[in-house]
Structures are given as structure tokens and as C-alpha cells.
Amino acid sequence: MGYTPKEQRYEEMPYNAVGRSGLKLPAVSLGLWHNFGDSASYDSARELVLGSFDMGVTHFDIANNYGPPHGAAEKTFGRILKEDLSDYRDELIVSSKAGYYMWKGPYGEWGSKKSLVASIDQSLKRTGLEYFDIFYHHRPDSNTPIEETLDALQGIVQSGKALYVGISNYNAEQADAVLTAAKDMKLKILIHQVNYSLFNRDMPEALFPVLEKHGTGAIAFSCLAQGLLSAKYFNGIPADSRAAGASVFLNPESVTAEKVEKSKKLNIIAAERGQTLSQMALAWVMRQNCIASVLVGASKAAQVAENVRFMEKVAFTAEELAAIDEILHA
């Protein structure tokens, strides 16, 4: 029996404008960085995507190198799209990215026009899409002139391969330079995807005024610090956790006693607010005016459902914010 989405899927999810644009993103978006590779269960991946869509999650974020192996997440999502979501394509925002290592030789990464155009063509083929809603340059490239990278992104939009383009992992100075150059070329950089959490705040918070100046929106990833801003590591490192698997961004050495202790103290504040620690961490991220959405990773739809509930309490008192800062700066 085919998939039919819930009729009420749009009733509770807020949709926020991205910078100075007409595009709106759901407050919670789903990232396909984990659990969509060849070693993952296709049925579980399908249930996660469809369950998220039933909750009003309309934005699904991929990159060319998500897997493993590289490209696998795009293929998995493409299959789900073809078999279950093709009738709802116009209700979806699908994004992909290029810039990190993807294939051998000098053109398989970074930000040259050759690399970016070849990459989006490959990504469209893997997903079976005619276009991406958003296509990102995944990281800055100091060896390629900004104008060349922007020329590639402009051509991608003009060719219809993407509706909007964005950047990711640029610091404030880099972002200001690329957004200024884009304006001179009359190219709209819609969005910046930024690593932002209670445990990673200094660089992003220097970036946000730059984005607001240029009318560029933001979407935040790693908002839960790869699970450190949850109760997952309160009693050690679970065998099935991301840290136990020694991922690129989280390994056993990353789960320090100091961070675990801070998370436990933050959890007390969250409980007093009637939230889980992860819900409070997402609410704290969404305080920033330029952030349209938080990008979450999950292995089950139930985890997305818990994250979505952060919207039940997004306001903070001055006393709560002061208490949070005191814990983080201790």
C-alpha cells in the first residue's frame, strides 16, 4: 500500500522566512548526514523521512559526500522520493552541497567552477531530481577566487539546476567578503548553514550581524553538539552512540567530564522549564533572529517528534539566560 501523508501535517509546524526572501523553512529540518548510508536500514530511513514529513518537516538536507560511501544518502533519499514522495515534490525543500572531498583528482573537492558544476550534475542524477531547491558551497576555498565560486553558483541558478544557493562553514570575515561580492554580481545568497550550539557559540554569534546586514538567512546544524546536549552521555558512553563509533566530529575523547557536568547542570534548568535538555538547546539556538530553522539528525521519527516539541516553549527569561551563561563560562 502506498504512502499517504497526514492531512494535519501543516497545522502545528511554524514556517519561518529565510532572510530577506519569500522562502520559508520549517522550524525543524531533517539532516541526512547519518543513518542514510549503505550500511543503514532502508526501511528505517524511509520511516524516518515519511514520519518527519507527517509532522510538517518539509526540508531535507543532504550533501554529495553523505553516506557512507559518498553519494549513498542522495541515492537513498532519491529512492524514497521516487517511491513515496514524488506526488509531493512541490511541498518539499531539498538541499545538497559540494566542497568537501568527493572523488579523486584535483576537481573532486573545494570551490572551482569545474568541481561545483560536475558535483551538482552528479547529485541530481543520484537523487533523480530535476533541480535542488537549495545548493550550497559546503566550505570556503582560499585557493579559488571568490568570483569563480560565485560564477559557478550563479550559473547553477540560471541553468535551473537550483532555485537558491547558499554557503556553509564560512566565518564572519569570509561571509562578508563573499556576500559583498555576490551583491556586486546581483547574485542572491539565500542562506548560510552554520554550526551553532550552546557549546559552539563565539564564531557563529560574530557571523549573525553580517548575515543580517546582507539579508541572508541561516539554518543551524549540530545544535545538540552531536548529542552532548542531551542526557545520552550522563552515565558514560553508550555502545550504540555516535561517540562510541568514533565519528569524525565526536569520539570518546570529545565526551569530556567538563562538558558532561555542564550538560547535567543545564539539564536542571531545562527540567525547571518543563523541557528536555535537547529541547531547551534547540529553543536557545532559535533565539537568533536570522535563524529560520534548526537542522536535526535522527535515527527514528520519535526523536524528531521530541525535537519538534521544543517549540512549546521558546522564550527565555533574563534569569534563565544568565544562569545558562554562568554554567557555560564556569
C-alpha contacts under 8 A as a table, 3 or more apart, distances in Angstrom:
res1	aa1	res2	aa2	distance
2	G	84	D	6.87
3	Y	84	D	5.75
3	Y	85	L	7.99
5	P	9	R	7.56
5	P	50	L	7.61
5	P	53	F	7.32
5	P	54	D	5.63
6	K	9	R	5.50
6	K	54	D	5.34
7	E	10	Y	7.86
8	Q	11	E	5.51
8	Q	54	D	7.89
9	R	12	E	7.29
9	R	13	M	7.67
9	R	53	F	7.24
9	R	54	D	5.09
9	R	55	M	5.10
9	R	56	G	4.71
10	Y	13	M	5.84
10	Y	55	M	7.35
10	Y	56	G	5.15
11	E	56	G	7.88
12	E	55	M	7.99
12	E	56	G	7.58
13	M	26	P	6.50
13	M	27	A	6.85
13	M	55	M	7.19
13	M	56	G	5.58
13	M	57	V	7.58
14	P	26	P	5.88
14	P	27	A	5.72
15	Y	24	K	5.46
15	Y	25	L	5.14
15	Y	26	P	4.37
15	Y	27	A	5.84
15	Y	292	A	7.92
16	N	24	K	4.86
16	N	25	L	5.37
16	N	26	P	6.38
16	N	27	A	6.61
16	N	292	A	5.22
16	N	293	S	7.32
17	A	20	R	7.48
17	A	21	S	6.61
17	A	22	G	6.35
17	A	23	L	5.66
17	A	24	K	4.25
17	A	25	L	6.58
17	A	292	A	6.30
18	V	21	S	5.81
18	V	22	G	7.24
18	V	23	L	5.82
18	V	24	K	5.79
18	V	25	L	6.96
18	V	190	L	7.10
18	V	191	I	6.95
18	V	216	T	7.15
18	V	217	G	4.69
18	V	218	A	7.01
18	V	290	C	7.52
18	V	291	I	7.65
18	V	292	A	5.61
19	G	190	L	7.00
19	G	191	I	7.33
19	G	212	E	7.34
19	G	215	G	5.02
19	G	216	T	4.63
19	G	217	G	3.82
19	G	218	A	7.42
19	G	290	C	6.32
19	G	292	A	7.85
20	R	215	G	4.95
20	R	216	T	6.54
20	R	217	G	7.38
21	S	190	L	7.42
24	K	292	A	7.69
25	L	28	V	7.99
25	L	29	S	7.68
25	L	58	T	7.50
25	L	59	H	6.71
25	L	93	I	7.90
25	L	292	A	6.32
25	L	293	S	6.28
26	P	29	S	6.16
26	P	56	G	7.18
26	P	57	V	5.95
26	P	58	T	6.43
26	P	59	H	6.79
26	P	292	A	7.59
26	P	293	S	6.12
27	A	292	A	6.39
27	A	293	S	4.36
27	A	294	V	6.21
28	V	57	V	6.31
28	V	293	S	5.46
28	V	294	V	5.10
28	V	295	L	6.07
28	V	296	V	7.01
28	V	307	N	7.81
28	V	308	V	6.40
29	S	57	V	5.76
29	S	58	T	7.00
29	S	59	H	5.10
29	S	60	F	6.18
29	S	61	D	7.50
29	S	293	S	6.45
29	S	294	V	6.04
29	S	295	L	4.72
29	S	296	V	6.21
30	L	49	V	7.98
30	L	52	S	7.62
30	L	57	V	7.10
30	L	59	H	6.41
30	L	60	F	5.08
30	L	61	D	6.25
30	L	295	L	5.58
30	L	296	V	5.24
30	L	297	G	6.05
30	L	298	A	7.84
31	G	34	H	7.76
31	G	60	F	5.98
31	G	61	D	4.77
31	G	62	I	6.38
31	G	295	L	5.84
31	G	296	V	5.66
31	G	297	G	5.15
31	G	298	A	7.97
32	L	35	N	6.97
32	L	36	F	6.14
32	L	60	F	7.15
32	L	61	D	5.99
32	L	62	I	5.37
32	L	66	Y	7.34
32	L	73	A	6.54
32	L	297	G	6.74
33	W	36	F	7.04
33	W	62	I	6.56
33	W	63	A	7.66
33	W	66	Y	5.39
33	W	67	G	6.93
33	W	73	A	7.37
33	W	297	G	7.12
34	H	37	G	7.16
34	H	66	Y	7.55
34	H	67	G	7.10
34	H	297	G	6.87
34	H	298	A	7.58
34	H	299	S	7.84
35	N	40	A	5.43
35	N	41	S	7.72
35	N	45	A	6.70
35	N	67	G	7.95
35	N	298	A	7.67
35	N	299	S	6.16
36	F	39	S	7.95
36	F	40	A	5.83
36	F	41	S	7.76
36	F	42	Y	7.48
36	F	45	A	6.11
36	F	66	Y	7.93
36	F	67	G	6.18
36	F	68	P	7.98
36	F	72	A	6.91
36	F	73	A	4.80
36	F	76	T	6.32
36	F	77	F	7.78
37	G	40	A	5.44
37	G	66	Y	7.33
37	G	67	G	4.04
37	G	68	P	4.75
37	G	69	P	6.48
37	G	72	A	5.05
37	G	73	A	5.32
37	G	76	T	7.42
38	D	41	S	7.81
38	D	67	G	6.92
38	D	68	P	6.32
38	D	69	P	6.90
38	D	72	A	6.10
38	D	73	A	7.96
39	S	68	P	7.47
40	A	44	S	7.78
40	A	45	A	7.55
41	S	44	S	5.23
41	S	45	A	6.30
42	Y	45	A	5.02
42	Y	46	R	6.07
42	Y	76	T	7.26
43	D	46	R	5.07
43	D	47	E	6.14
44	S	47	E	5.10
44	S	48	L	6.13
44	S	299	S	7.52
44	S	300	K	7.30
45	A	48	L	5.11
45	A	49	V	6.30
45	A	76	T	7.90
45	A	299	S	7.53
46	R	49	V	5.27
46	R	50	L	6.08
46	R	80	I	6.16
47	E	50	L	5.30
47	E	51	G	5.64
47	E	300	K	7.62
47	E	301	A	7.06
48	L	51	G	5.18
48	L	52	S	6.01
48	L	298	A	7.82
48	L	299	S	6.87
48	L	300	K	5.48
48	L	301	A	4.83
49	V	52	S	5.17
49	V	53	F	6.26
49	V	301	A	7.72
50	L	53	F	5.03
50	L	54	D	6.23
51	G	54	D	5.09
51	G	55	M	6.67
51	G	301	A	5.48
52	S	55	M	5.14
52	S	56	G	6.71
52	S	57	V	5.31
52	S	58	T	7.95
52	S	301	A	6.10
52	S	304	V	6.76
52	S	305	A	7.80
53	F	56	G	5.12
53	F	57	V	4.72
53	F	58	T	5.85
54	D	57	V	7.20
55	M	305	A	7.51
57	V	60	F	7.87
58	T	91	E	6.65
58	T	92	L	4.90
58	T	93	I	5.98
59	H	92	L	5.92
59	H	93	I	4.51
59	H	94	V	5.86
59	H	95	S	7.77
60	F	92	L	7.67
60	F	93	I	6.32
60	F	94	V	5.07
60	F	95	S	6.48
61	D	94	V	5.98
61	D	95	S	4.88
61	D	96	S	6.13
62	I	66	Y	6.73
62	I	73	A	6.95
62	I	74	E	6.59
62	I	94	V	7.69
62	I	95	S	5.92
62	I	96	S	4.68
62	I	97	K	6.91
63	A	66	Y	5.44
63	A	71	G	7.82
63	A	73	A	7.88
63	A	74	E	7.35
63	A	95	S	7.62
63	A	96	S	4.44
63	A	97	K	4.45
63	A	98	A	6.47
64	N	70	H	6.56
64	N	71	G	5.27
64	N	74	E	6.92
64	N	96	S	6.57
64	N	97	K	5.98
64	N	98	A	5.96
64	N	102	M	7.12
64	N	119	S	7.25
64	N	123	S	6.10
65	N	68	P	7.81
65	N	69	P	7.53
65	N	70	H	4.21
65	N	71	G	5.38
65	N	72	A	7.93
65	N	98	A	7.78
65	N	100	Y	7.20
65	N	101	Y	7.26
65	N	102	M	5.81
66	Y	69	P	7.24
66	Y	70	H	5.44
66	Y	71	G	5.90
66	Y	72	A	6.53
66	Y	73	A	5.46
66	Y	74	E	7.45
67	G	70	H	5.06
67	G	71	G	6.02
67	G	72	A	4.71
67	G	73	A	5.06
68	P	71	G	7.49
68	P	72	A	6.12
68	P	73	A	7.65
69	P	72	A	5.64
70	H	73	A	7.72
70	H	102	M	6.62
71	G	74	E	5.47
71	G	75	K	6.49
71	G	123	S	7.51
71	G	126	R	7.23
72	A	75	K	5.10
72	A	76	T	6.16
73	A	76	T	5.06
73	A	77	F	6.10
74	E	77	F	5.22
74	E	78	G	5.95
74	E	123	S	6.85
74	E	126	R	5.82
74	E	127	T	5.25
75	K	78	G	4.96
75	K	79	R	6.26
75	K	126	R	5.04
75	K	127	T	5.33
76	T	79	R	5.25
76	T	80	I	6.47
76	T	127	T	7.78
77	F	80	I	5.07
77	F	81	L	6.04
77	F	127	T	6.52
78	G	81	L	5.00
78	G	82	K	6.09
78	G	126	R	6.72
78	G	127	T	3.91
78	G	128	G	5.78
78	G	129	L	7.51
79	R	82	K	5.11
79	R	83	E	6.03
79	R	127	T	7.31
80	I	83	E	5.29
80	I	84	D	5.60
80	I	85	L	6.65
81	L	84	D	5.53
81	L	85	L	4.47
81	L	86	S	5.34
81	L	89	R	7.87
82	K	85	L	6.19
82	K	86	S	5.22
82	K	128	G	7.73
83	E	86	S	6.91
84	D	87	D	7.70
85	L	88	Y	5.19
85	L	89	R	6.37
86	S	89	R	5.32
87	D	90	D	7.98
88	Y	91	E	5.34
88	Y	92	L	6.88
89	R	92	L	5.36
90	D	93	I	7.96
93	I	132	F	7.80
93	I	133	D	5.52
93	I	134	I	7.47
94	V	132	F	5.75
94	V	133	D	5.39
94	V	134	I	6.58
95	S	132	F	5.71
95	S	133	D	5.80
95	S	134	I	4.57
95	S	135	F	5.60
95	S	136	Y	7.64
96	S	123	S	7.61
96	S	132	F	7.06
96	S	134	I	6.71
96	S	135	F	5.20
96	S	136	Y	6.39
97	K	120	I	7.88
97	K	135	F	5.50
97	K	136	Y	4.49
97	K	137	H	5.84
97	K	138	H	5.50
98	A	109	E	7.22
98	A	110	W	7.58
98	A	111	G	7.95
98	A	116	L	6.30
98	A	119	S	6.39
98	A	120	I	7.49
98	A	136	Y	6.51
98	A	137	H	5.49
98	A	138	H	5.25
99	G	109	E	4.91
99	G	110	W	4.27
99	G	111	G	5.84
99	G	115	S	7.94
99	G	116	L	7.39
99	G	137	H	5.83
99	G	138	H	4.78
99	G	139	R	5.69
99	G	140	P	7.96
100	Y	108	G	7.97
100	Y	109	E	5.04
100	Y	110	W	6.02
100	Y	138	H	6.70
100	Y	139	R	7.10
101	Y	108	G	5.85
101	Y	109	E	4.54
101	Y	110	W	7.42
102	M	108	G	5.15
102	M	109	E	5.96
103	W	107	Y	7.70
103	W	108	G	4.50
103	W	109	E	7.33
104	K	107	Y	7.59
104	K	108	G	5.81
105	G	108	G	5.98
106	P	109	E	7.27
107	Y	110	W	7.71
107	Y	112	S	7.50
107	Y	114	K	6.55
107	Y	115	S	4.95
108	G	115	S	5.96
109	E	115	S	6.27
110	W	115	S	7.08
110	W	139	R	7.22
110	W	140	P	7.48
110	W	141	D	5.72
111	G	115	S	6.35
111	G	116	L	6.26
111	G	137	H	7.04
111	G	140	P	7.40
111	G	141	D	5.80
111	G	144	T	6.34
111	G	148	E	7.99
111	G	149	T	5.55
112	S	115	S	5.21
112	S	116	L	6.26
112	S	144	T	6.18
112	S	148	E	6.50
112	S	149	T	5.79
112	S	152	A	7.61
113	K	116	L	5.29
113	K	117	V	5.97
113	K	148	E	6.26
113	K	149	T	5.97
113	K	151	D	7.30
113	K	152	A	4.86
114	K	117	V	5.63
114	K	118	A	6.07
115	S	118	A	5.33
115	S	119	S	5.95
116	L	119	S	5.05
116	L	120	I	6.24
116	L	137	H	7.83
116	L	149	T	7.96
116	L	152	A	6.68
116	L	153	L	7.86
117	V	120	I	5.41
117	V	121	D	6.31
117	V	152	A	6.73
117	V	156	I	7.17
118	A	121	D	5.27
118	A	122	Q	6.31
119	S	122	Q	5.11
119	S	123	S	6.12
120	I	123	S	4.91
120	I	124	L	6.02
120	I	161	K	7.65
121	D	124	L	5.28
121	D	125	K	6.33
122	Q	125	K	5.17
122	Q	126	R	6.26
123	S	126	R	5.08
123	S	127	T	6.19
124	L	127	T	5.29
124	L	128	G	5.70
124	L	129	L	5.21
124	L	130	E	6.51
124	L	131	Y	6.73
124	L	132	F	7.56
125	K	128	G	5.09
125	K	129	L	6.91
129	L	132	F	7.03
130	E	161	K	6.88
131	Y	160	G	6.58
131	Y	161	K	4.50
131	Y	162	A	5.18
131	Y	163	L	7.42
132	F	135	F	6.31
132	F	161	K	6.25
132	F	162	A	4.59
132	F	163	L	6.59
133	D	162	A	5.42
133	D	163	L	4.96
133	D	164	Y	5.98
134	I	162	A	5.90
134	I	163	L	6.13
134	I	164	Y	4.72
134	I	165	V	5.24
134	I	166	G	6.85
135	F	162	A	6.11
135	F	164	Y	6.48
135	F	165	V	4.79
135	F	166	G	6.13
136	Y	165	V	5.57
136	Y	166	G	4.45
136	Y	167	I	4.99
136	Y	168	S	6.69
137	H	140	P	7.55
137	H	165	V	7.95
137	H	166	G	6.42
137	H	167	I	4.85
137	H	168	S	6.27
138	H	167	I	6.08
138	H	168	S	4.91
138	H	169	N	6.75
139	R	167	I	7.14
139	R	168	S	5.56
139	R	169	N	5.28
139	R	170	Y	6.46
140	P	168	S	7.81
140	P	169	N	7.02
140	P	170	Y	5.95
140	P	174	Q	7.61
141	D	144	T	5.71
142	S	145	P	7.29
144	T	148	E	6.86
144	T	149	T	7.16
145	P	148	E	5.45
145	P	149	T	6.82
146	I	149	T	5.32
146	I	150	L	6.17
146	I	178	V	6.36
146	I	181	A	7.54
147	E	150	L	5.06
147	E	151	D	5.90
147	E	181	A	7.12
148	E	151	D	4.94
148	E	152	A	6.27
149	T	152	A	5.17
149	T	153	L	6.41
150	L	153	L	4.98
150	L	154	Q	5.97
150	L	178	V	8.00
150	L	182	A	6.62
150	L	187	L	7.87
151	D	154	Q	5.06
151	D	155	G	6.11
152	A	155	G	5.16
152	A	156	I	6.19
153	L	156	I	5.00
153	L	157	V	6.42
153	L	165	V	6.58
154	Q	157	V	5.26
154	Q	158	Q	6.19
154	Q	187	L	6.34
155	G	158	Q	4.96
155	G	159	S	5.92
156	I	159	S	5.26
156	I	160	G	6.44
156	I	161	K	5.40
156	I	162	A	6.05
157	V	160	G	5.23
157	V	161	K	6.00
157	V	162	A	5.08
157	V	163	L	5.76
157	V	164	Y	6.59
157	V	165	V	7.40
158	Q	161	K	7.74
159	S	162	A	7.83
160	G	163	L	6.58
162	A	165	V	7.01
164	Y	188	K	7.74
164	Y	189	I	7.34
164	Y	190	L	6.28
165	V	188	K	7.45
165	V	189	I	5.59
165	V	190	L	5.95
165	V	191	I	7.20
166	G	189	I	5.19
166	G	190	L	5.50
166	G	191	I	4.75
166	G	192	H	5.67
166	G	193	Q	7.65
167	I	170	Y	7.04
167	I	189	I	7.42
167	I	191	I	6.54
167	I	192	H	4.92
167	I	193	Q	6.42
168	S	192	H	5.29
168	S	193	Q	4.56
168	S	194	V	6.02
169	N	192	H	7.79
169	N	193	Q	6.69
169	N	194	V	5.74
169	N	195	N	7.24
170	Y	173	E	7.95
170	Y	174	Q	5.58
170	Y	175	A	5.48
170	Y	194	V	7.87
171	N	174	Q	5.31
171	N	175	A	5.89
171	N	203	M	6.72
171	N	204	P	7.39
171	N	207	L	6.26
172	A	175	A	5.14
172	A	176	D	6.08
172	A	203	M	7.49
172	A	204	P	7.74
172	A	206	A	6.08
172	A	207	L	4.26
172	A	208	F	7.79
172	A	210	V	6.46
173	E	176	D	5.24
173	E	177	A	6.35
173	E	207	L	7.98
174	Q	177	A	5.23
174	Q	178	V	6.28
175	A	178	V	5.23
175	A	179	L	5.91
175	A	207	L	7.65
175	A	210	V	7.35
175	A	211	L	7.80
176	D	179	L	5.25
176	D	180	T	5.96
176	D	210	V	6.13
176	D	211	L	7.82
177	A	180	T	5.28
177	A	181	A	6.21
178	V	181	A	5.11
178	V	182	A	6.02
179	L	182	A	4.97
179	L	183	K	6.16
179	L	189	I	6.83
179	L	214	H	6.88
180	T	183	K	5.19
180	T	184	D	6.51
180	T	214	H	7.89
181	A	184	D	5.14
181	A	185	M	6.48
182	A	185	M	5.02
182	A	186	K	6.10
182	A	187	L	4.98
182	A	188	K	6.66
182	A	189	I	7.07
183	K	186	K	4.82
183	K	187	L	5.73
183	K	188	K	6.83
184	D	187	L	7.61
189	I	216	T	6.52
190	L	216	T	5.35
190	L	217	G	6.26
191	I	216	T	5.34
191	I	217	G	4.61
191	I	218	A	5.17
191	I	219	I	7.19
192	H	211	L	7.97
192	H	216	T	7.09
192	H	217	G	6.29
192	H	218	A	4.72
192	H	219	I	6.41
193	Q	218	A	5.75
193	Q	219	I	4.95
193	Q	220	A	5.83
193	Q	221	F	6.98
194	V	204	P	6.85
194	V	218	A	6.98
194	V	219	I	6.35
194	V	220	A	5.01
194	V	221	F	6.05
195	N	200	N	7.26
195	N	204	P	7.15
195	N	220	A	5.75
195	N	221	F	4.97
195	N	222	S	5.64
195	N	223	C	7.07
196	Y	199	F	7.85
196	Y	200	N	5.47
196	Y	201	R	5.75
196	Y	204	P	6.12
196	Y	220	A	5.69
196	Y	221	F	6.27
196	Y	222	S	6.39
196	Y	223	C	5.57
196	Y	285	V	7.12
197	S	200	N	4.91
197	S	201	R	5.88
197	S	222	S	6.70
197	S	223	C	4.46
197	S	224	L	6.35
197	S	225	A	6.41
197	S	281	A	7.17
197	S	285	V	6.32
198	L	201	R	6.09
198	L	223	C	7.52
198	L	224	L	7.94
198	L	225	A	8.00
198	L	281	A	6.74
198	L	284	W	7.67
198	L	285	V	7.60
198	L	328	L	7.74
199	F	225	A	6.78
199	F	328	L	7.62
200	N	203	M	7.50
200	N	204	P	7.66
200	N	225	A	7.88
201	R	204	P	5.52
201	R	205	E	5.87
202	D	205	E	5.36
202	D	206	A	6.40
203	M	206	A	5.29
203	M	207	L	6.44
204	P	207	L	4.90
204	P	208	F	6.36
205	E	208	F	5.40
205	E	209	P	7.67
206	A	209	P	6.69
206	A	210	V	7.72
207	L	210	V	5.42
207	L	211	L	6.55
208	F	211	L	5.10
208	F	212	E	6.24
208	F	290	C	6.90
209	P	212	E	5.08
209	P	213	K	6.11
210	V	213	K	5.13
210	V	214	H	6.48
211	L	214	H	5.27
211	L	215	G	5.99
211	L	216	T	4.90
211	L	217	G	6.50
211	L	218	A	7.73
211	L	290	C	7.34
212	E	215	G	4.96
212	E	216	T	6.09
212	E	217	G	7.31
212	E	290	C	6.45
213	K	216	T	7.78
216	T	290	C	7.64
217	G	290	C	5.20
217	G	291	I	6.17
217	G	292	A	6.68
218	A	290	C	5.69
218	A	291	I	4.56
218	A	292	A	6.02
218	A	293	S	7.43
219	I	291	I	5.38
219	I	292	A	5.81
219	I	293	S	5.03
219	I	294	V	5.76
219	I	295	L	6.75
220	A	223	C	6.49
220	A	285	V	7.67
220	A	291	I	6.90
220	A	293	S	6.62
220	A	294	V	4.97
220	A	295	L	5.82
221	F	294	V	6.31
221	F	295	L	4.95
221	F	296	V	6.73
222	S	225	A	5.02
222	S	226	Q	5.85
222	S	295	L	7.44
222	S	296	V	7.27
223	C	226	Q	7.66
223	C	281	A	6.94
223	C	282	L	6.33
223	C	285	V	7.03
223	C	294	V	7.19
223	C	295	L	7.56
223	C	296	V	7.47
224	L	227	G	5.22
224	L	228	L	6.23
224	L	229	L	4.75
224	L	230	S	6.95
224	L	278	S	6.37
224	L	281	A	6.56
224	L	282	L	7.35
225	A	228	L	5.26
225	A	229	L	5.94
226	Q	229	L	7.61
226	Q	242	R	7.47
226	Q	249	F	7.61
226	Q	250	L	6.71
227	G	230	S	5.52
227	G	232	K	6.63
227	G	233	Y	7.85
227	G	242	R	7.93
228	L	231	A	7.56
228	L	232	K	7.09
228	L	233	Y	6.64
228	L	255	V	7.26
228	L	259	K	7.49
228	L	260	V	7.14
228	L	263	S	7.22
229	L	263	S	5.95
229	L	277	L	6.38
229	L	278	S	5.80
229	L	281	A	6.84
230	S	233	Y	7.35
230	S	263	S	7.18
230	S	267	N	7.98
230	S	276	T	7.65
230	S	277	L	5.36
230	S	278	S	5.06
231	A	234	F	5.41
231	A	263	S	7.74
231	A	264	K	7.67
231	A	267	N	7.90
231	A	277	L	7.11
232	K	235	N	7.65
232	K	237	I	7.70
232	K	238	P	7.54
233	Y	236	G	5.16
233	Y	237	I	5.47
233	Y	238	P	7.17
233	Y	255	V	7.62
233	Y	260	V	6.87
234	F	260	V	6.30
234	F	264	K	7.12
237	I	241	S	6.81
237	I	243	A	6.95
237	I	244	A	6.40
237	I	252	P	7.37
237	I	255	V	7.96
238	P	241	S	5.26
238	P	244	A	6.78
239	A	244	A	5.72
240	D	244	A	6.58
240	D	245	G	7.45
241	S	244	A	5.29
241	S	245	G	6.62
242	R	245	G	5.19
242	R	246	A	6.62
242	R	247	S	6.27
242	R	250	L	6.71
242	R	251	N	7.41
243	A	246	A	5.06
243	A	247	S	6.38
243	A	250	L	5.08
243	A	251	N	4.25
243	A	252	P	5.32
243	A	254	S	7.71
243	A	255	V	7.49
244	A	251	N	6.41
244	A	252	P	6.18
245	G	251	N	7.01
246	A	249	F	7.97
246	A	250	L	6.00
246	A	251	N	4.11
246	A	252	P	6.65
247	S	250	L	5.15
247	S	251	N	5.87
248	V	251	N	7.40
250	L	253	E	7.96
250	L	254	S	5.82
250	L	255	V	7.77
251	N	254	S	5.31
251	N	255	V	7.06
252	P	255	V	5.50
253	E	256	T	6.44
255	V	259	K	6.83
255	V	260	V	6.91
256	T	259	K	5.38
256	T	260	V	6.28
257	A	260	V	5.13
257	A	261	E	6.02
258	E	261	E	5.19
258	E	262	K	6.23
259	K	262	K	5.02
259	K	263	S	6.08
260	V	263	S	5.02
260	V	264	K	6.24
261	E	264	K	5.10
261	E	265	K	6.40
262	K	265	K	5.13
262	K	266	L	6.13
262	K	327	I	6.25
262	K	328	L	6.80
263	S	266	L	4.96
263	S	267	N	5.97
263	S	277	L	7.81
264	K	267	N	4.95
264	K	268	I	6.67
265	K	268	I	5.32
265	K	269	I	7.01
265	K	327	I	7.11
266	L	269	I	5.26
266	L	270	A	6.33
266	L	277	L	6.86
266	L	324	I	6.66
266	L	327	I	7.26
267	N	270	A	4.88
267	N	271	A	6.08
267	N	276	T	6.99
267	N	277	L	4.96
268	I	271	A	5.14
268	I	272	E	6.32
269	I	272	E	5.11
269	I	273	R	6.38
269	I	320	E	7.37
269	I	324	I	7.86
270	A	273	R	5.01
270	A	274	G	6.30
270	A	275	Q	5.07
270	A	276	T	5.74
270	A	277	L	5.34
270	A	279	Q	7.94
270	A	280	M	5.79
271	A	274	G	4.91
271	A	275	Q	5.36
271	A	276	T	6.27
271	A	277	L	7.49
272	E	275	Q	7.50
273	R	313	K	7.95
275	Q	278	S	7.99
275	Q	279	Q	5.88
275	Q	280	M	6.14
275	Q	310	F	7.36
275	Q	313	K	7.94
276	T	279	Q	5.19
276	T	280	M	6.36
277	L	280	M	5.17
277	L	281	A	6.09
278	S	281	A	5.01
278	S	282	L	6.29
278	S	307	N	7.07
279	Q	282	L	5.25
279	Q	283	A	6.23
279	Q	306	E	7.46
279	Q	307	N	5.79
279	Q	308	V	7.99
279	Q	309	R	6.91
279	Q	310	F	4.41
280	M	283	A	4.99
280	M	284	W	6.06
280	M	310	F	6.52
280	M	314	V	7.81
281	A	284	W	5.13
281	A	285	V	6.42
282	L	285	V	5.14
282	L	286	M	6.36
282	L	294	V	7.09
282	L	307	N	7.65
282	L	310	F	6.53
283	A	286	M	5.16
283	A	287	R	6.67
283	A	310	F	5.91
283	A	311	M	6.92
283	A	313	K	7.31
283	A	314	V	4.93
283	A	315	A	7.64
284	W	287	R	5.48
284	W	314	V	7.32
284	W	316	F	7.95
285	V	288	Q	6.45
285	V	291	I	7.95
285	V	294	V	7.73
286	M	289	N	7.43
286	M	291	I	6.16
286	M	292	A	7.67
286	M	293	S	7.39
286	M	294	V	7.32
286	M	314	V	7.65
287	R	291	I	7.90
287	R	314	V	7.65
287	R	315	A	7.91
288	Q	291	I	5.64
289	N	292	A	7.78
291	I	294	V	7.63
296	V	304	V	7.54
296	V	307	N	7.92
297	G	304	V	7.98
298	A	301	A	7.27
298	A	303	Q	6.06
298	A	304	V	6.48
299	S	303	Q	7.28
300	K	303	Q	5.52
300	K	304	V	7.02
301	A	304	V	5.07
301	A	305	A	6.22
302	A	305	A	4.91
302	A	306	E	6.29
303	Q	306	E	5.13
303	Q	307	N	6.31
304	V	307	N	5.00
304	V	308	V	6.06
305	A	308	V	5.08
305	A	309	R	6.51
306	E	309	R	5.35
306	E	310	F	7.43
307	N	310	F	5.71
308	V	311	M	6.34
309	R	312	E	5.61
310	F	313	K	6.07
310	F	314	V	6.78
311	M	314	V	5.63
316	F	320	E	6.09
316	F	321	L	6.53
317	T	320	E	5.16
317	T	321	L	6.41
318	A	321	L	5.22
318	A	322	A	6.14
319	E	322	A	5.10
319	E	323	A	6.14
320	E	323	A	5.09
320	E	324	I	6.17
321	L	324	I	5.07
321	L	325	D	6.18
322	A	325	D	5.12
322	A	326	E	6.15
323	A	326	E	5.09
323	A	327	I	6.41
324	I	327	I	5.26
324	I	328	L	6.31
325	D	328	L	5.09
325	D	329	H	5.99
326	E	329	H	5.32
326	E	330	A	5.95
327	I	330	A	5.34
